[in-house]
Amino acid sequence: MYQLYIANKNYSSWSLRPWALMTQLEIPFNEQLSPFTAAPAEQFKRFSAAGKVPALYDDSLLVWDSLAIIEYLAEKHSNIWPKAVEARAWARSAAAEMHSGFNAIRNLCPMSCGVRVRLNSASATALASDVARLDALWQQGLATFGGPFLAGDAFSAVDAFFAPVVFRQQTYGLALSSASLAWCRRMRELPSLDSWYQAALAEPWREAGHEADVIAVGVITDDFRTPA
């Protein structure tokens, strides 16, 4: 059985992608959770020389990086990407854009599932271009392929790739179109994402660096996590 190494569910956006995909598509795996410490690279080198999460083991074979993991799974499971050529091409392009881009969202909206944050004006202004592109991309997928998921009627890798932004939208109140907000709500209601979210709220760990990153961009208005 696969072994998937991840970090805290409250913080780890990269871990969420393969976890959500495998959970939602009912691909069996054992979860190996390693909470963030002040020196995560050294900590994670126990299971991956890259010193990062996620990492997937298939017996003794190691695959690291969320995009590589999903492509590896696609070689072994038929439902990872959409079957239609046009939808599959769009889904791969959108996932790759998320993997390499949206730096403002990545840097100014660090994932912290259990809190709600009112962004300061500088952060909100810096986010505007990324949020507009994100909204346009999601609307394009939903309109072109008919929904309810980004590339058609079935959950696929492209939905998993944007799953961390679903929680970021909730945390920071990112302003999106009604179609994009409806997709976010639909995603959060999935058994896989709801399970991740409930586990994130229950985690007792706090890591100073991640907490500081959130405070730097705004004011925490609510914290629904289990007290540390």
N, C-alpha and C positions, 0 to 999 in steps of 0.2 A: 504494500500500500504506500502511496505517496506520503512523504513527510514535508509539511509546509512550515517553515520557520518565519515567524512574524514578531513584531514588537507590539507595544501597547495599542489597544484598539482605540483608545481616545485620541492618540496622536498620529498613528502611523498610516498615512495615506497610501504609501507605496504598498504596504502589506495588504491593505483592503482589496486592492484590485484582483489578485489571483484568488484570495480567500472568498470574495463575493462570487466570483465566477464559478469556482469549484463547488461552493455551497449551493448556489442557486441552481446549477445544472446537475446537482447530485452526483458529483464525481468524488468518490470516497478519498479521504485523506486524514492523516493524524496532524492535529495542530500542535506546534511547538512554540510556545509564547515565551519571549525573553524581554522583560520590561527594560525600557531605556534607562541607562545610567549616565553619569557625567562623562564617561568615555565609551560611547557606543561602538566605535570602530573596533576597539580591542575586544570588547564584549562579543560582538557579532563574528569576529574572526574564529571563534570556536567552531562555527559551522560553515563559514564561507570566507575565503581569502580576501574577497572584496571588502569585507567588514561592513556590509550593509544588509538590510532586509528589503524584500523577502528573499528566501532561498528555498528551492524545491529539490528534494531528493526523490529519485525514482530508483529504489534499491540503493546502489552505491553511486549512481550517476547524479551529479550536482548540476542544477540549472539556476542561475542567478539573474537578477534584474526582472522587473515585472513584465516587460514586453517579451523578453526571451522566454520566460516561463509560459506565457500565454501562447506564444507560437509553438513551443514544445508540446503543450497540451493539444493544440490544434492538429498536430501530426498524429495524435493518438485517439482523439475524440472528434466526432463529425459535427457537433453542434456548437463549436466555439465561435465561429464566424458565420454570418448569413450565407445561405446557399446560393442565392441569386448573385450573378457576377457584379452587377452595378451596385447592389447593396453592400456586397463584400468589399469592393474597391473603396466605396465611400467610408465604410466602417474602419477599414485599415488606415485610411488617410486621416480620419478624425482622431483615431486612437494615437497615431504617431504624432499628430499636432499637439495633443495633450501631453504626450510623453516628453516632447522636446520644447514645448512652448508654455504660454500662459504664465510667464514668470512673475508678473505682478500679483496674480491671484495666489500663486504658490508662496510668494514671499510675504505678502501683506495679509493673507488670510490663512495662517498656519492652522492645520486641522486640530480642533479640540472639540470633539463631538458634544461634550456635556455642558458647555457654557454658551451664553448668548452675549454678543459683543456689539456695542455701539461704536462704529468706526469713527476715528477723528477725521476732520475735513481733508487733511493732506492725504491720508490713506484712501479715502473715498475718491478723491480726484485722480490719484495715480492709478486706481483700479478701472477707471471708466472705459478705457479702450479694450482691455481684456474682457470685461464683462459684456460689452457690446458684441465682440467677436464670438464669445461663448454662446450668447443668446441667439445670434444669427445662425451659428453652426447647428445648434440643437433644433431650431425651428426648421432649418433646411432638411435635416434628417427626418423629423417627424412628418413634415409636409410631403416630402418626396416618396417616402416608403410607407406612409399611412399609419404609423404607430401600432400599438401604444408604446413601443420601444423605439430607440433612436434609429434603428435600421430595419424596422418592420415589426412583425407580430410576435417575435420571439426575443427574449433576453439573450444578448450575445456579448462578446468581448468588449465591444465599444461602450456598452452600458456600464460594464465593470470598470472600464478605464475612467469614466467620468463619475463613478460612485463617490469618490472623495469630495468632489465639488458639490454633490448633493448635500452632504453634511456641512460643508463650508457655507452654502447658501443659507442653511438654517441657522448656523452660528452667527453669521455676520449680516443677515438680512439683505443679501444681494438682490437688487431690483432687476427682475426679469419679466419677460412677456408672460401672458397667461398660459400659453402653450408650454413654455419651459417650466413654469412653476407647477403646472399640472403633472408634467413628467417627473419632477423632483418629488412631489407628494407620492406618486405612484411607486417610485423607486423606494422611498422610505417605508412604504407599506409592505414591500416584499419580505417574505420570511427571512431571507438571508440578511438583508440590511437591517431589519428590525432586531434580529438576533445580535448582530455586531453592535448596534447602538445600545441595547440593553446591557451587554457585557461591558461596553465602554463606560457606561454610567456606574457600574458596580466596581470598577477597578479602584483599588485603594492607593495606587501609586501616583506620585507627582514628581515631575522632573523639572528642575529649576529653569533650565534653558528653554524648554518648550513653554513653560508658564510665562517667562519673561517675554518671549516672542509675541504672545497674545496681548499682553499688557501694553507692549510698545505701539500697537496700532489702534488702540481704542480703550474703551471702558467696559469691563465685564458687568453686565446688568443682571444676569442670573447664572447660577451654577447648580446644575441638577445632579452632580456627581455625588457618590458616596463620600462622606467626609474622609480626608486622608488620615 
